[in-house]
Each structure stands twice: as structure tokens, then as C-alpha cells.
Amino acid sequence: MDKLLQLLSTNSGFTTAELSAMLGEPEDYIKAQIKEYENRGIIKGYQAVVNWDELDDNFVEALIELKVTPKKETGFDEMAQLCMAFEEVESVYLMAGVYDFALIVKGETMQDIAMFVAKKLSTIDGVLSTGTHFIMRRYKDRGMNLADYDNHADERSMIL
């Protein structure tokens, strides 16, 4: 794996000077390499990993399993494009195993997600079945530990 890409995927906030020092390459080379990756579509964007549990924002996320019949001409690609077009859909993954796609879906309430699945997703021609798994809490996301156990004092009492 490319070391520069690995570092950027770990922390996109590194400066080119920091990356240069870590990789032992000139800063101009690092800048040019990043620009090339962006132009080629290898780097698609930069995002922060946010621990939403620490904020008062109310929303619900679910992992939706999707079993489909692939189209003869386009395979799974057409179904992926249809799923990606919904604003509720955050991520779409082609899977190997029992189901064909895994979707990460966001809504304001569990009912919103249930209605999305019932009225929009399951009505797509070629969708055979869906399975909905609500995300209750994230402990680790994109390599970042979100469960800060060190900041929570142990309030248990010793009984003698």
C-alpha cells in the first residue's frame, strides 16, 4: 500500500510538511503526489471522523442488507446507481455472501428509515429482500476509536 495514501487515510489533516518529514521526501514531491492522486480520482475527498454520540444531533443510522437480481447487461452496477441516488443512502457496498449489497442509511427516526425501506428501497424492480440493522453505537469508525473509556470514572463501590 502506498505510504502517503495510508497516512492521509489515517489523518487527512497532516500538513505536507509533516508528511514530508514522516516519509523522508521533499515537500514539493508530496504536494505534487497529492495533486496527482486528486486529479486521477484516487483521493475523492477529505472527511473528519466525528463522534456523533458526543453531540446533541439526533439522527438514526442503519445498515441495510439488500438481496437483488442482477441485470443481464449491467450486472450489479445499475442497482448500485439506483441506491446511490437516494439522499438517505450514505454508503453502498457490493458484498460477497448471503446478500448482495450493504447500504448505510441515515434518517431522523427509526420510522423514517423503516418507511424509506418499505416505500422506496424494497419497491425497486429486482430487489428480492432487505434486512435492516439499526446502528446503536459506534465504538470504532474508519480506524478511529470512538469509545473513550478513560474519561469515564469507575463509580463502582467496593463491598467488604
Solvent accessible surface area in square Angstrom, and as a share of the most:
residue,aa,sasa,rsa
1,M,190,0.85
2,D,57,0.29
3,K,145,0.61
4,L,9,0.05
5,L,45,0.22
6,Q,90,0.40
7,L,41,0.20
8,L,15,0.08
9,S,92,0.59
10,T,86,0.50
11,N,66,0.34
12,S,42,0.27
13,G,59,0.56
14,F,53,0.22
15,T,73,0.42
16,T,33,0.19
17,A,54,0.42
18,E,81,0.36
19,L,1,0.00
20,S,17,0.11
21,A,86,0.66
22,M,89,0.40
23,L,44,0.22
24,G,67,0.64
25,E,71,0.32
26,P,86,0.54
27,E,65,0.29
28,D,112,0.58
29,Y,106,0.40
30,I,1,0.01
31,K,103,0.44
32,A,62,0.48
33,Q,33,0.15
34,I,22,0.11
35,K,118,0.50
36,E,75,0.33
37,Y,15,0.06
38,E,63,0.28
39,N,112,0.58
40,R,154,0.56
41,G,28,0.27
42,I,75,0.38
43,I,21,0.11
44,K,180,0.76
45,G,49,0.47
46,Y,105,0.40
47,Q,136,0.60
48,A,75,0.58
49,V,49,0.28
50,V,51,0.30
51,N,37,0.19
52,W,97,0.34
53,D,87,0.45
54,E,127,0.57
55,L,90,0.45
56,D,135,0.70
57,D,80,0.41
58,N,136,0.70
59,F,56,0.23
60,V,31,0.18
61,E,21,0.09
62,A,0,0.00
63,L,53,0.26
64,I,0,0.00
65,E,47,0.21
66,L,0,0.00
67,K,77,0.33
68,V,6,0.03
69,T,68,0.40
70,P,61,0.38
71,K,59,0.25
72,K,195,0.83
73,E,147,0.66
74,T,61,0.36
75,G,27,0.26
76,F,60,0.25
77,D,99,0.51
78,E,62,0.28
79,M,4,0.02
80,A,20,0.16
81,Q,118,0.53
82,L,74,0.37
83,C,0,0.00
84,M,119,0.53
85,A,86,0.67
86,F,47,0.20
87,E,161,0.72
88,E,38,0.17
89,V,18,0.10
90,E,96,0.43
91,S,33,0.22
92,V,36,0.21
93,Y,115,0.44
94,L,107,0.53
95,M,79,0.35
96,A,105,0.81
97,G,68,0.65
98,V,132,0.76
99,Y,48,0.18
100,D,19,0.10
101,F,2,0.01
102,A,4,0.03
103,L,0,0.00
104,I,28,0.14
105,V,0,0.00
106,K,61,0.26
107,G,13,0.13
108,E,133,0.60
109,T,66,0.39
110,M,95,0.42
111,Q,112,0.50
112,D,64,0.33
113,I,1,0.01
114,A,42,0.33
115,M,75,0.33
116,F,8,0.03
117,V,15,0.09
118,A,54,0.42
119,K,137,0.58
120,K,88,0.37
121,L,0,0.00
122,S,47,0.31
123,T,94,0.54
124,I,26,0.13
125,D,114,0.59
126,G,20,0.19
127,V,22,0.12
128,L,113,0.56
129,S,60,0.39
130,T,50,0.29
131,G,20,0.19
132,T,53,0.31
133,H,93,0.41
134,F,62,0.26
135,I,53,0.27
136,M,156,0.70
137,R,106,0.39
138,R,66,0.24
139,Y,114,0.43
140,K,139,0.59
141,D,27,0.14
142,R,138,0.50
143,G,57,0.55
144,M,87,0.39
145,N,114,0.59
146,L,19,0.10
147,A,5,0.04
148,D,64,0.33
149,Y,137,0.52
150,D,139,0.72
151,N,116,0.59
152,H,123,0.55
153,A,84,0.65
154,D,99,0.51
155,E,157,0.70
156,R,203,0.74
157,S,97,0.62
158,M,165,0.73
159,I,161,0.82
160,L,199,0.99
